[in-house]
Each structure stands twice: as structure tokens, then as C-alpha cells.
Amino acid sequence: MKTSTPWPAHFKWSYGKRVQKRKGSSWHGTICGWYTSDLTPEGYAVESELEKGSVQIYPVSALEAI
């Protein structure tokens, strides 16, 4: 899906990268979006590989590549 806002060039991962949560409950999926906030300068929306359409958001520090 294309957006009108360009993907930040300095972000660690790009659209479609496979990632998983590093700790706690598990979540495996692909990057489907990004966000920024005052508390999270680099965050990602991750769509589950098992439950298509289910999306969770995480800061970059909570994710690792798979």
C-alpha cells in the first residue's frame, strides 16, 4: 500500500520487512506502516503472519528481524 507520506530514509526497516517481538508475548509479521510520537521517534505497524489484518504497533527497540 502506498501512502502520500514518504517512508523516512533514516528508519531501520522498510515496508515488508519480516520482524518479531524481542520479549514478552510473541508477534511475528511484516512491517506495514510507521509512526512517530513524542515518546517514540521511530515506531512500526506490524501485520501478523498468522492473523491477516491484525496489526500491532511497536517502537523499534521492541522488534528484531527474522
N, C-alpha and C positions, 0 to 999 in steps of 0.2 A: 504494500500500500504506500503510495506516495503522499507526502504532505507538502504544504506550501512553505513550511519552515525547514531550512536546510539542517541536515544532521551535523552536530558540532564536530568539527575536524579534530579537536583535541580529546574527544571521548575515547575511552579504552576499547570499546567494542562497537561494531556496526550492526545494522539491521540483519537479522537472520542468523547471527552467531548463536551456537548452542552453548547454554550455560546451566549451572545448577547452584542451589544454595550451598554455602560453605558449612553452615552449622544449623542445629535445631531440626525442625521439620524439613522434609525433603521437598524440592520443587525442581523439576527438570524441564527445560523448554528452550524456546528460541526468543531472542530479542525481537520485540515487535514495536518498540517505541522508546522514547527517552523523556526525561523530565528534569527540571532543576527547581530548587526552592532555597529559601534562606538556610535551612538546615542540611539540605542535600544538594550540593552543587553539581553532582553527577549521579543520576538515577536512571533506572531502566524498567520498562514494562516487559514482562516475560510471559509468553503464552505457553501453557502446559503442553507437553508432548502427549500426555495421556488423555487429557480432557480438553479437546479443541474448543477454543472460545473462552476458556478460563484464563484470566490474566491476573498476575500479581505484580506489584511494583516493589523494587528493592534498590537501595543505594549500591553503588559499585563495590563497596567493601564487603557486601554480603554475598557476592557472586564469584564463581570461578568457572573457567572454560571447561568444557567436556568434549 
